[in-house]
């Protein structure tokens, strides 16, 4: 087990299969200090979801970065509690999965003009 922990990064990067299911995801940190998860399929995702709300020309611009659709849906429901005019269903329909320079890191973004305090 100790050998696997020490070499799991190398094994995952080279696609070494384990006898007992998928290998665990590995936390990594880039040279600029950002933290991600390296997933068993070789893709990467953010370590933690993020949320920001900034005043915009037509209301509040809300940006969500989630690791998957289920997490984005949960966050949309939480945002609706804080912003009564925010519509989670509309947000999810208009959400645009994007990838940054690190393949697999996804972000759902949408301008939400009706989200006023």
Buried (B, 14 or more C-beta within 10 A) or exposed (E): EEEEEEEBEEBBEEEEEEEEEEBBBBEBEEEEEEEBBBBBEEBBBBBEBEBEBEEEEEBBBBBBBBBEEEBBBEBBEBBBEEBEEBBBEEBBEEBEEEEEEBEBBBBBBBBBEEBEE
